[in-house]
Amino acid sequence: MLEGGAGRLERYAGVLNRMRTSRGKFVVVIVPMIIACTLLTSIASAMIGLNDLRDKLAQEMENVARTQALALRIPVWNYESQTLQSIAEAMLTNPAVSAAEVRDNFRSVIAKAERRARAGATWTIVTPIQSPAVAGGEELIGDLVLVYNDGLIRNEVSNRLWRDALLLLLLVVTISASAIAAHLLTIGRPLDRFLRAIHRAEDPRLRQPVPVTSQDEIGRIMAGYNRLLAKLAAEENERTRAADELRAARDRAEKALADLRTTQRSLIEAEKMASLGQMVAGVAHEINTPVGIALTAASHLADETRHLRTAMDDGSLRKSQLADYVETAADAARLLMSNMHRASELIQSFKQVAVDRSSDERRGFDLRAYVDEVILSLGPRLKRTRNQVLVRGEGSVMVDSYPGPIAQLVTNLVINALVHAFGDDGAGTLAIDVAALPDGLVELRFQDDGRGIPAENLDRIFEPFFTTKRGAGGSGLGMHICFNLVTRTLGGTLTVESRVGEGTTFTARFPAIAPAQSAPAEAETAA
């Protein structure tokens, strides 16, 4: 019920807002209030009058019943049926009585008169008839049953309501006309003058003060408007003088912004190339081991072959010597194959990751396997620490996206954790979880159990140039680049959660099929 009342009130307010004149709003507000108050008063008066008339009618019928019961004592005692019938019919002369019935002490009807009752409520009065022959009249010889209704009372109340309705209509018309006239004289005409002055003021050449003819609220509004015009005129020259200064300041700001964007793009590209350069140096060092072993094995095989050829030339070759050579050749081949295979894996992984980082092409690939390749390329950097990296995920997670930004994202997160979460002497676990989500999304969650991020720095972690390692080689662009890569290039979101002493979690969610309109984040950083 309350919701329905609120809805009707909102619709009523909407009607008022759509009305174009305050005069109409005034009438729409005051007339329903007058009608409602008058109707409530009339209905309450009618209900009170109806109850009073019913009480009077009940009292009257009680008196009639007692009087008629006394008149019926002798006819009932003598069982004069004709007289009883005449008395019963005489009771119907009262317009409120709809039926009269006389019964003996055996409840048998000995006289009855009735007529069609008027519309309305009906009541029944049963009055005992006492014997005239017994002293004190306490012996019952029958009953008088009197039925009456309030039809006449209802008609009278209805007529009264109709009269009140006519008076209400006359009152509403009179008050509405009076309200419109009062509104026109006190509000309408002054407002019209005020509005015409405001419309003229739209043209600066026609602005003039409004003549104030009254001291009421509208007069005070007009006086305030005149003061506003004077203030606007005084400020107009000041705005004109400030416009030239503002344009000059804007030109200087645009030039500074262009310089800042150029510098920012250069720093971001340098950060990207520095990361790629570290990977190149690390992979080169990593490849050196299997290549060195293979070179040693090949050199040893060459020496043994030279000895075998000498023995063959001078005829001193023995069967045991040939068997030793064959065993040596097999060991050398095994070493060569295993180490060349290891070097090939490193080179292939480096080649794919390096190509992805240096280009912005999109392709289809297994995200879980690709993260493994990126972590493999970071192996030399990780071997210099006591940290362990875990890549977790069930099955393949196929995506059609940009591998370069994803490699940059993973690299920045790992390096950021090594530098900030653990430091040079720290040891811990870095976990990367890859999973497919509903609605065509994938999630890459990076967790570490390091120092954590203080609460005052958590909201600034993705801001450009914000770093807590300013004097230790930090540029403050690593996390900013990650945020741009995920939100702009990959079309997703990147969030961070952390507590001091409990580690940090970065969660990247992005579509498995990257948006076609996505562009490289580095090119949009300054946008």
C-alpha positions in Angstrom: 0.0 0.0 0.0 2.8 2.4 0.9 4.5 1.6 -2.4 1.3 2.3 -4.3 0.8 5.6 -2.5 4.5 6.6 -3.3 3.9 5.7 -6.9 0.8 7.9 -7.2 2.6 10.7 -5.5 5.5 10.5 -8.0 3.0 10.5 -10.9 1.3 13.6 -9.4 4.7 15.3 -9.0 5.4 14.4 -12.7 2.2 16.0 -13.8 3.1 19.2 -11.9 6.6 19.3 -13.5 5.2 19.0 -17.0 2.8 21.9 -16.5 4.1 25.1 -18.1 2.5 27.7 -15.9 2.6 28.2 -12.1 -1.1 29.3 -12.2 -2.1 25.9 -13.4 0.1 24.2 -10.7 -1.4 26.4 -8.1 -5.0 25.4 -9.1 -4.0 21.7 -9.5 -2.6 21.7 -5.9 -5.2 23.7 -4.0 -8.4 22.4 -5.7 -7.8 18.7 -4.9 -7.0 19.7 -1.3 -10.2 21.7 -1.0 -12.2 18.8 -2.5 -10.6 16.2 -0.3 -11.1 18.2 2.9 -14.8 19.0 2.0 -15.5 15.4 1.0 -14.0 14.0 4.1 -16.0 16.5 6.2 -19.3 15.7 4.4 -18.8 11.9 4.6 -17.9 12.1 8.3 -20.9 14.3 9.0 -23.2 12.0 7.0 -21.9 8.9 8.9 -22.4 10.6 12.2 -25.9 11.8 11.2 -26.8 8.3 9.9 -25.7 6.7 13.3 -27.8 9.3 15.2 -30.9 8.7 13.1 -30.5 5.0 13.5 -30.3 5.4 17.3 -33.4 7.5 17.3 -35.2 5.1 15.0 -34.3 2.2 17.3 -35.6 4.1 20.3 -38.8 4.9 18.5 -39.4 1.3 17.4 -38.8 0.2 21.0 -41.5 2.6 22.2 -43.9 1.5 19.4 -43.3 -2.2 20.3 -44.0 -1.7 24.0 -47.1 0.4 23.3 -48.5 -2.1 20.8 -47.7 -5.0 23.2 -50.0 -3.3 25.8 -52.7 -2.8 23.2 -52.5 -6.5 22.2 -53.0 -7.9 25.7 -56.8 -8.2 25.7 -57.2 -9.3 22.0 -54.6 -12.0 22.5 -56.2 -13.1 25.8 -59.6 -13.3 24.1 -58.0 -14.6 20.8 -59.7 -12.0 18.7 -58.0 -12.7 15.4 -59.7 -10.0 13.4 -58.8 -7.3 15.9 -55.2 -8.6 16.1 -55.0 -8.5 12.3 -56.2 -4.9 12.2 -53.7 -3.9 14.8 -50.9 -5.6 12.9 -51.9 -3.9 9.7 -52.2 -0.5 11.5 -48.5 -0.8 12.5 -47.5 -0.7 8.9 -48.7 2.9 8.8 -45.3 3.7 10.2 -43.0 3.9 7.1 -40.1 2.4 9.0 -42.0 -0.8 9.8 -41.8 -3.5 7.2 -43.5 -6.4 9.1 -45.5 -7.0 12.2 -46.3 -10.5 13.6 -48.3 -11.6 16.7 -47.6 -15.0 18.2 -49.3 -16.9 21.1 -47.4 -18.5 23.9 -47.0 -21.7 21.7 -45.1 -19.6 19.1 -48.0 -20.0 16.6 -48.6 -17.0 14.4 -52.1 -15.6 15.0 -51.8 -12.3 13.1 -49.3 -11.1 10.5 -48.9 -8.1 8.2 -46.0 -7.2 6.0 -44.9 -5.3 3.0 -41.9 -5.1 0.7 -39.0 -3.6 2.7 -37.0 -0.6 1.4 -33.4 -1.1 0.6 -31.3 -0.8 3.7 -30.4 -2.6 6.9 -33.2 -4.5 8.8 -33.6 -5.1 12.5 -36.1 -7.2 14.5 -37.6 -6.4 17.9 -39.4 -9.2 19.9 -41.6 -7.8 22.7 -43.5 -10.1 25.2 -47.2 -9.8 25.6 -48.4 -10.4 29.2 -51.7 -11.6 30.5 -54.3 -8.9 31.6 -55.9 -11.3 34.1 -52.9 -11.9 36.3 -52.0 -9.3 39.0 -48.8 -7.6 38.1 -49.1 -8.9 34.5 -46.2 -11.3 34.7 -47.7 -14.3 32.8 -46.7 -14.4 29.1 -49.4 -15.1 26.6 -47.6 -14.3 23.4 -45.0 -12.2 21.5 -45.0 -9.2 19.2 -42.4 -9.4 16.5 -41.7 -6.0 14.8 -39.4 -5.8 11.8 -38.1 -2.4 10.6 -35.3 -1.0 8.4 -33.4 2.3 7.9 -34.3 2.9 4.2 -35.9 6.3 4.9 -32.8 7.3 6.9 -30.5 6.3 4.0 -32.6 8.3 1.5 -32.4 11.3 3.7 -28.6 11.0 4.2 -28.2 10.5 0.4 -30.2 13.6 -0.4 -28.0 15.5 2.1 -24.9 14.2 0.4 -26.2 15.4 -3.0 -26.8 18.8 -1.6 -23.3 18.9 -0.1 -21.9 17.8 -3.5 -23.6 20.7 -5.3 -22.3 23.1 -2.7 -18.8 21.6 -3.0 -18.9 22.1 -6.8 -20.0 25.7 -6.3 -17.2 26.2 -3.7 -14.5 24.7 -6.0 -15.5 26.9 -8.9 -15.5 30.0 -6.7 -12.2 29.2 -5.0 -10.5 28.2 -8.3 -11.6 31.5 -9.9 -10.4 33.4 -6.8 -7.1 31.6 -6.8 -6.5 32.2 -10.4 -7.3 35.9 -10.0 -5.1 36.2 -6.9 -2.2 34.4 -8.6 -2.5 36.6 -11.7 -2.3 39.8 -9.6 0.3 38.8 -7.1 2.6 36.3 -9.0 1.6 35.9 -12.7 2.1 39.4 -14.0 5.3 40.2 -12.1 6.7 36.9 -13.3 5.8 37.6 -16.9 7.7 40.9 -16.7 10.6 39.2 -15.1 10.7 36.4 -17.8 10.6 39.0 -20.6 13.6 40.8 -19.0 15.5 37.5 -18.7 14.9 36.7 -22.4 16.1 40.1 -23.4 19.2 39.6 -21.3 20.2 36.7 -23.6 21.5 39.4 -25.9 24.2 41.4 -24.0 23.2 44.6 -25.9 19.6 44.4 -24.5 20.4 43.7 -20.8 18.6 46.2 -18.6 17.6 46.1 -14.9 14.1 45.0 -14.1 11.8 47.7 -12.5 11.1 46.6 -8.9 7.5 47.4 -8.0 7.0 45.4 -4.8 8.9 44.4 -1.7 7.6 40.8 -1.5 9.5 37.6 -2.5 9.3 38.3 -6.2 10.4 41.9 -5.7 13.5 40.6 -3.8 14.2 38.1 -6.6 14.1 41.0 -9.1 16.4 43.1 -7.0 18.8 40.2 -6.7 18.6 39.7 -10.5 19.5 43.4 -11.0 22.5 43.0 -8.7 23.6 39.9 -10.6 23.4 41.8 -13.9 25.7 44.5 -12.4 28.1 41.9 -11.2 28.1 40.2 -14.6 28.9 43.4 -16.3 31.8 44.1 -14.0 33.1 40.6 -14.5 32.8 40.7 -18.3 35.9 42.8 -18.7 37.8 40.7 -16.3 37.0 37.5 -18.3 38.0 39.3 -21.5 41.4 40.2 -20.0 41.8 36.7 -18.6 41.0 35.0 -21.9 44.3 36.1 -23.6 46.3 34.8 -20.5 44.4 31.6 -20.6 45.1 31.0 -24.2 48.8 31.6 -23.7 48.8 29.3 -20.7 47.0 26.6 -22.7 49.6 26.8 -25.5 52.4 26.4 -22.9 50.6 23.5 -21.3 50.0 21.7 -24.6 53.7 22.1 -25.5 54.7 20.7 -22.1 52.2 17.8 -22.5 53.6 17.0 -25.9 57.1 17.0 -24.5 56.0 14.8 -21.6 54.3 12.3 -23.9 57.5 12.0 -26.0 59.6 11.5 -22.9 57.2 9.0 -21.5 57.1 6.9 -24.7 60.9 7.0 -24.8 61.2 5.8 -21.2 58.6 3.0 -21.8 60.5 1.8 -24.9 63.8 1.9 -23.0 62.2 -0.1 -20.2 61.0 -2.6 -22.8 64.3 -2.9 -24.6 66.2 -3.1 -21.2 64.0 -6.1 -20.3 64.7 -7.7 -23.7 68.4 -7.0 -23.3 68.5 -8.7 -19.9 66.9 -11.7 -21.4 69.3 -11.8 -24.3 72.3 -11.7 -22.0 70.8 -14.3 -19.7 69.9 -16.7 -22.6 73.4 -16.3 -24.1 74.9 -17.3 -20.8 72.5 -20.2 -20.5 73.3 -21.5 -24.0 77.0 -21.3 -23.2 76.9 -24.4 -21.0 75.4 -27.0 -23.5 77.5 -25.5 -26.3 80.7 -25.7 -24.3 80.0 -29.4 -23.4 79.2 -30.2 -27.0 82.5 -28.5 -28.1 84.5 -30.5 -25.5 82.9 -33.7 -26.7 83.5 -32.9 -30.3 87.2 -32.0 -29.5 87.7 -35.3 -27.6 86.1 -37.3 -30.5 88.4 -35.5 -33.0 91.5 -36.5 -30.9 90.4 -40.1 -30.7 89.7 -40.2 -34.4 93.2 -38.8 -35.1 94.8 -41.5 -32.9 92.7 -44.2 -34.7 93.8 -42.9 -38.1 97.5 -43.0 -37.0 97.1 -46.6 -35.8 95.5 -47.6 -39.1 98.3 -45.9 -41.2 101.2 -47.7 -39.4 99.3 -51.1 -39.2 99.2 -51.2 -35.4 95.4 -51.0 -35.0 94.1 -53.6 -32.6 90.6 -54.8 -32.1 90.4 -53.5 -28.5 91.5 -50.1 -29.7 88.8 -50.0 -32.3 86.2 -51.1 -29.7 87.4 -48.3 -27.3 87.0 -45.8 -30.2 83.5 -47.0 -31.0 82.4 -46.6 -27.3 84.0 -43.2 -27.1 82.3 -42.1 -30.3 78.9 -43.3 -29.0 79.4 -41.3 -25.7 80.5 -38.2 -27.6 77.4 -38.5 -29.9 75.1 -38.9 -26.9 76.6 -35.8 -25.3 76.5 -33.9 -28.6 72.8 -34.8 -29.1 71.6 -34.0 -25.6 73.4 -30.7 -25.3 72.6 -29.6 -28.9 68.9 -30.4 -28.2 69.1 -28.4 -24.9 70.6 -25.5 -26.8 68.0 -25.8 -29.6 65.2 -25.6 -27.0 66.7 -22.5 -25.4 67.2 -20.8 -28.8 63.7 -21.7 -30.0 62.1 -20.4 -26.8 64.2 -17.2 -26.9 63.5 -16.7 -30.6 59.7 -16.9 -30.1 59.6 -14.7 -27.0 62.0 -12.2 -28.5 59.9 -12.0 -31.7 56.7 -11.6 -29.7 58.2 -8.8 -27.6 59.5 -6.9 -30.6 56.2 -7.0 -32.5 52.6 -6.4 -31.8 51.1 -9.2 -34.0 48.3 -11.3 -32.6 48.1 -15.1 -33.1 46.4 -18.1 -31.5 48.5 -20.0 -28.9 48.2 -22.0 -25.7 48.5 -19.5 -22.8 49.6 -22.1 -20.3 52.4 -23.3 -22.5 53.4 -19.8 -23.5 53.8 -18.7 -19.9 56.1 -21.8 -19.4 58.3 -20.5 -22.3 58.4 -17.0 -20.8 59.5 -18.4 -17.5 62.1 -20.6 -19.3 63.6 -17.4 -20.9 63.8 -15.9 -17.5 65.8 -18.9 -16.2 69.2 -17.2 -16.0 67.8 -14.3 -14.0 65.9 -16.7 -11.6 69.0 -18.9 -11.1 70.8 -16.1 -9.4 68.1 -16.0 -6.7 66.8 -18.5 -4.2 63.2 -18.2 -5.4 61.0 -20.8 -7.0 58.5 -20.2 -9.8 55.5 -22.4 -10.2 53.2 -22.3 -13.3 49.9 -24.0 -12.6 46.8 -24.7 -14.6 44.7 -27.7 -15.8 45.0 -28.5 -19.5 45.4 -26.1 -22.4 44.0 -22.5 -22.3 43.8 -21.5 -26.0 43.6 -17.8 -26.7 43.7 -15.6 -29.8 45.5 -12.5 -28.5 48.8 -10.6 -28.4 51.7 -12.8 -27.1 54.2 -9.9 -26.8 52.2 -7.9 -24.2 51.5 -11.2 -22.3 55.3 -11.9 -22.2 56.0 -8.4 -21.1 53.3 -8.7 -18.4 54.7 -11.9 -17.0 58.3 -10.6 -17.2 57.5 -7.4 -15.4 55.5 -9.2 -12.6 58.4 -11.6 -12.0 61.1 -9.0 -12.0 59.0 -6.7 -9.8 58.6 -9.5 -7.3 62.3 -10.3 -7.3 63.2 -6.7 -6.7 60.5 -5.5 -4.3 59.0 -8.6 -2.7 62.2 -10.5 -1.9 65.2 -8.3 -2.6 68.7 -9.7 -3.2 68.8 -12.1 -0.3 65.2 -13.1 -0.1 63.8 -16.5 -0.9 60.2 -17.5 -1.6 57.7 -18.8 -4.1 56.2 -17.1 -7.1 53.1 -18.9 -8.4 51.3 -18.2 -11.7 47.9 -19.7 -12.2 46.3 -19.8 -15.6 42.6 -20.7 -16.0 39.7 -20.3 -18.4 36.7 -18.4 -17.0 33.0 -18.3 -18.1 31.9 -15.7 -20.7 35.0 -16.2 -22.9 37.5 -14.8 -20.3 40.8 -16.1 -19.1 42.6 -15.3 -15.8 46.3 -15.0 -15.1 46.9 -14.7 -11.4 50.4 -14.0 -10.1 51.1 -14.5 -6.4 54.2 -14.2 -4.2 54.7 -14.7 -0.5 57.1 -11.8 -0.1 57.1 -8.6 1.9 53.7 -7.2 0.6 52.8 -3.7 -0.3 52.0 -1.0 2.4 48.4 0.2 2.4 49.4 3.8 1.6 51.1 2.6 -1.6 48.5 0.1 -2.8 46.3 2.7 -4.6 49.4 4.2 -6.4 50.9 1.0 -7.6 49.8 1.5 -11.2 50.7 5.2 -11.4 53.5 6.1 -13.9 56.9 6.8 -12.3 55.8 5.7 -8.8 58.5 3.5 -7.3 60.0 2.8 -3.9 63.4 2.0 -5.4 64.1 5.4 -7.0 67.8 5.4 -5.9 68.2 1.7 -6.7 67.5 1.6 -10.4 63.7 1.6 -10.3 62.0 3.6 -13.0 58.4 3.4 -11.7 57.1 2.2 -15.1 57.0 -1.6 -14.7 53.5 -1.8 -13.1 52.2 1.1 -15.2 53.2 -0.8 -18.3 51.5 -3.9 -17.0 48.3 -2.0 -16.3 48.3 -0.5 -19.9 49.0 -3.8 -21.5 46.1 -5.5 -19.8 43.5 -2.8 -20.0 44.3 -1.4 -23.4 46.0 -4.0 -25.6 44.4 -7.1 -24.1 41.0 -5.4 -23.3 40.8 -6.7 -19.7 41.3 -5.6 -16.1 44.3 -5.8 -13.7 43.8 -5.7 -9.9 46.1 -6.0 -6.9 45.7 -7.3 -3.4 48.3 -7.2 -0.7 49.0 -7.2 3.0 52.3 -6.4 4.6 54.2 -9.6 5.5 51.7 -11.9 3.7 52.6 -11.3 0.0 50.9 -9.8 -3.0 48.5 -11.0 -5.7 48.0 -9.5 -9.2 45.0 -10.7 -11.1 44.7 -10.1 -14.8 41.4 -11.0 -16.5 41.0 -10.5 -20.3 39.1 -11.9 -23.2 40.4 -15.2 -24.8 39.8 -13.5 -28.1 41.3 -10.0 -27.9 39.3 -7.1 -29.2 40.0 -6.3 -32.8 40.3 -2.6 -32.1 43.0 -3.0 -29.4 46.3 -1.2 -30.0 49.6 -1.5 -28.4 49.6 -0.1 -24.9 53.0 1.6 -25.4 51.6 3.7 -28.2 48.6 4.8 -26.1 50.2 5.5 -22.8 50.1 9.2 -23.3 46.6 9.2 -24.7 
